[in-house]
Amino acid sequence: MKINGKPYRTIWLAPDGWSVEVIDQTRLPHEFSVIPLRSMDDAARAILSMQVRGAPLIGATAAYGLAMAIREDASDEAIDRAVAHLAKQRPTAINLRWALDEMRRAVQNQPREERVAAAYERAALICDDDVETCRLIGEHGRKLIMDIARKKAGAPVEVLTHCNAGWLACVDWGTATSPIYQAHDAGVPLHVWVDETRPRNQGAALTAYELGSHGVPHTIVVDNAGGHLMQHGRVDLCIVGTDRVAANGDVANKIGTYLKALAAKDNNVPFYVALPHSTIDWTLSEGMSIPIEERSADEVLKMPGRLPDGSVVTVEIAAPGSPAGNPAFDVTPARLITGFITERGVCPATREGLLSLYPERAPD
């Protein structure tokens, strides 16, 4: 995707050939900043602090973090330590563990002197695979938007999304936003309702930043406005991303997704989840087994913003002394989901639906 006319991915190999550079998402939308990651510890901190975030990008960053660790020490013991350290940074997004498992398989049977090259090659492939996967998700999802557009006789298709499942959450294109970008680029009139997505405002800060940079019409709304918009016929479909999908079709996504799905169900609004193959956790039979990350209360009690003089500060917004809880995700049951948009096509949000697209995952 492009920022000020220049194409970017969210992570790329630096000119030195071994470190990587990423966009610091904690500074968006007020400042566009690129930072280097020169070690496994740098990658781990970037994941934990959410300088990089979004399930696919977390996986890609962890892959390069492990490659940098192997560059320092390619022994089995060091690899095991690095995998364990990186895996614990964000517990909900399955892409993190998936990417580390892929990296381990790529190097485990290699001679020690060949492990560094094998690790960097696999990390690059993980990134390239994510780009192509998200492009294909966009192709399949675009058809859903175009089907609605044909029924609206030129009126914009109204899409509601939650959190940021855009190219900033992936290596490029995004999951939930890829259909939106591709429909927009194909000339389909559309408008996006962007949930602000408290507490970190990833919709207002990141999704709106992306859509604005790409020229997609959009409006930021408070998190609890979605049901009101649906009641008044102002939402044609919802598309969200996910951090982990259980084998039965239950979905873990940013906190508040469940409430959007309930409102969509009550108002007969189609509710789709866009996801890559790497986000499906075939080992979990249902969503309530997904670990839910509890993040710092400061994310609820404080908020960054830009002052009239251009400076960016963090301010307290809550009653002094009051505690805050901060579960980062919730689980949306499969029964509330209209369907999944994947790189292989669209399917029902059921075990059978997933297996229709991924038959190789069927039990023997």
Residue pairs with C-beta under 8 A, 6 or more apart in sequence:
1 7
1 8
1 167
1 172
1 173
1 181
1 210
1 213
1 214
2 8
2 213
2 214
3 32
3 213
4 213
8 23
9 127
9 131
9 171
9 172
10 22
10 23
10 52
10 57
10 60
10 167
10 168
10 170
10 171
10 172
11 20
11 21
11 22
11 52
11 57
11 60
11 61
11 64
11 127
11 171
12 20
12 21
13 19
13 20
13 64
13 120
13 124
14 20
14 21
14 36
18 67
18 68
18 71
18 120
19 36
19 37
19 38
19 68
20 36
20 37
20 43
20 61
20 64
20 68
21 34
21 35
21 36
21 37
22 34
22 35
22 37
22 46
22 51
22 52
22 61
23 32
23 33
23 34
23 35
23 52
23 168
24 33
24 34
24 35
24 51
25 50
25 51
25 52
25 53
25 168
25 206
26 49
26 50
26 51
27 33
27 312
28 168
28 205
28 206
28 209
29 205
29 206
29 208
29 209
30 306
30 312
31 312
35 46
35 51
36 42
37 43
37 46
37 61
37 64
37 65
37 68
38 68
39 65
39 68
39 69
39 72
40 65
40 66
40 68
40 69
40 72
40 82
40 85
40 86
42 65
42 68
43 61
43 62
43 64
43 65
43 68
43 86
44 65
44 85
44 86
44 89
45 51
46 52
46 61
47 53
47 58
47 61
47 62
47 65
47 86
47 89
47 90
47 96
48 89
48 90
50 200
52 58
52 61
53 164
53 169
53 202
54 164
54 165
54 168
54 169
54 170
54 241
55 93
55 94
55 95
55 96
55 169
55 241
55 242
55 243
55 244
55 278
55 279
56 95
56 130
56 134
56 169
56 170
56 171
56 175
56 276
56 278
56 279
57 168
57 169
57 170
57 171
58 90
58 93
58 95
58 96
58 99
59 93
59 95
59 96
59 98
59 99
59 126
59 130
59 278
60 99
60 123
60 126
60 127
60 130
60 171
62 86
62 87
62 89
62 96
62 99
62 100
62 103
63 99
63 100
63 102
63 103
63 122
63 123
63 126
63 127
64 120
64 123
65 82
65 86
66 79
66 82
66 83
66 86
66 100
66 103
66 104
66 119
66 123
67 103
67 116
67 119
67 120
67 122
67 123
69 78
69 79
69 82
70 78
70 79
70 82
70 107
70 115
70 116
70 119
71 116
71 119
72 78
74 107
74 112
74 113
74 115
74 116
75 112
76 108
79 104
79 107
79 108
83 100
83 103
83 104
86 96
86 100
87 96
87 97
87 100
89 96
90 96
90 293
91 291
91 293
92 243
92 244
92 252
92 290
92 291
92 292
92 293
92 328
92 329
93 243
93 244
93 279
94 243
94 244
94 278
94 279
94 280
94 281
95 243
95 276
95 278
95 279
98 278
99 126
99 278
102 122
102 126
103 119
103 122
103 123
103 126
106 118
106 119
106 121
106 122
107 115
107 118
107 119
107 122
110 118
127 171
128 171
130 170
130 171
130 172
130 276
130 278
131 170
131 171
131 172
131 173
132 343
133 276
133 277
133 278
133 343
134 167
134 170
134 171
134 172
134 173
134 174
134 175
134 178
134 276
134 343
135 172
135 173
135 178
136 343
136 344
137 173
137 175
137 178
137 179
137 274
137 275
137 276
137 341
137 342
137 343
138 173
138 178
138 179
138 181
138 182
139 182
140 179
140 341
140 342
140 343
140 345
140 346
141 178
141 179
141 180
141 182
141 239
141 272
141 274
141 341
141 346
142 179
142 182
142 183
142 186
142 188
144 179
144 237
144 270
144 272
144 341
144 346
145 157
145 159
145 179
145 180
145 183
145 188
145 190
145 237
146 183
146 186
146 188
148 157
148 236
148 237
149 157
149 183
149 188
149 189
149 190
152 236
154 189
155 189
156 189
156 190
156 191
156 217
157 183
157 188
157 189
157 190
157 191
157 236
157 237
158 190
158 191
158 193
158 229
158 234
158 235
158 236
158 237
159 180
159 190
159 191
159 192
159 193
159 235
159 236
159 237
159 238
159 239
160 192
160 193
160 195
160 226
160 229
160 230
160 235
160 237
160 238
160 239
160 260
160 269
161 176
161 177
161 180
161 192
161 193
161 194
161 195
161 203
161 207
161 238
161 239
161 240
162 195
162 197
162 203
162 223
162 226
162 238
162 240
162 253
162 254
162 256
162 257
162 260
163 195
163 197
163 202
163 203
163 207
163 240
163 241
163 253
163 254
163 256
163 257
164 197
164 202
164 203
164 205
164 206
164 207
164 210
164 241
165 174
165 175
165 176
165 177
165 207
165 240
165 241
165 242
165 274
166 174
166 176
166 177
166 206
166 207
166 210
166 211
167 173
167 174
167 177
167 178
167 210
168 174
168 206
168 209
168 210
169 175
169 206
169 241
170 276
173 181
174 181
174 210
174 241
175 241
175 242
175 274
175 275
175 276
175 341
176 239
176 240
176 241
176 273
176 274
177 207
177 210
177 211
178 274
179 239
179 274
179 341
180 190
180 192
180 211
180 216
180 239
181 214
181 216
183 190
184 190
184 214
184 215
184 216
190 216
190 217
191 217
191 218
191 219
192 207
192 211
192 216
192 217
192 218
192 219
193 218
193 219
193 221
193 225
193 226
193 229
193 234
193 235
194 203
194 204
194 207
194 208
194 211
194 218
194 219
194 220
194 221
195 203
195 221
195 222
195 223
195 225
195 226
195 256
195 260
196 203
196 204
196 220
196 221
196 222
196 223
197 203
197 204
197 207
197 223
197 254
197 256
198 223
198 256
198 300
199 299
199 300
199 303
199 326
200 299
201 303
202 254
203 220
204 220
207 218
208 218
208 220
211 217
211 218
212 218
221 229
223 256
224 259
226 235
226 238
226 259
226 260
226 263
227 259
227 263
227 266
227 267
229 235
230 263
230 264
230 266
230 267
230 269
231 267
235 264
235 267
235 269
236 269
236 270
237 269
237 270
237 271
237 272
238 260
238 261
238 264
238 269
238 270
238 271
238 272
239 272
239 273
239 274
239 341
240 253
240 254
240 257
240 260
240 271
240 272
240 273
240 274
241 253
241 273
241 274
241 275
242 251
242 252
242 253
242 273
242 274
242 275
242 279
243 252
243 253
243 254
243 279
243 329
244 251
244 252
244 279
244 281
244 284
244 290
245 251
245 252
245 273
245 275
245 279
245 280
245 281
245 340
245 354
246 252
246 281
246 284
246 285
246 286
246 287
246 289
246 290
247 280
247 281
247 282
247 283
247 284
247 285
247 286
247 351
247 354
248 285
248 286
248 287
248 334
248 350
248 351
249 334
249 337
249 340
249 348
249 349
249 350
249 351
249 353
249 354
250 286
250 287
250 288
250 290
250 331
250 332
250 333
250 334
251 257
251 273
251 275
251 287
251 331
251 332
251 334
251 337
251 349
252 287
252 290
252 292
252 329
252 330
252 331
252 332
253 273
253 329
253 330
253 332
254 328
254 329
254 330
255 327
255 328
255 329
255 330
256 330
257 329
257 330
257 332
258 330
258 331
258 332
258 336
260 271
261 271
261 332
261 336
261 337
262 336
263 269
264 270
264 271
264 336
265 271
265 336
270 338
270 339
271 336
271 337
271 338
272 337
272 338
272 339
272 340
272 341
272 346
273 332
273 337
273 339
273 340
273 341
273 349
274 340
274 341
274 342
275 340
275 341
275 342
276 342
276 343
277 342
277 343
277 344
277 358
280 354
280 358
280 361
281 290
282 361
284 290
287 331
287 332
287 333
287 334
288 331
290 329
290 331
292 327
292 328
292 329
292 330
292 331
293 327
293 328
293 329
294 325
294 326
294 327
294 328
295 326
295 327
295 328
296 326
297 323
297 324
297 325
297 326
299 326
300 318
300 324
300 325
300 326
301 316
301 317
301 318
301 322
301 324
302 314
302 315
302 316
302 317
303 314
303 315
303 317
304 312
304 313
304 314
304 315
305 312
305 313
305 314
305 315
306 312
307 313
318 324
334 349
334 350
337 349
338 349
339 346
339 347
339 348
339 349
339 353
340 346
340 347
340 348
340 349
340 353
340 354
342 357
344 357
344 358
345 357
347 353
347 354
347 356
347 357
354 361
355 361
355 362
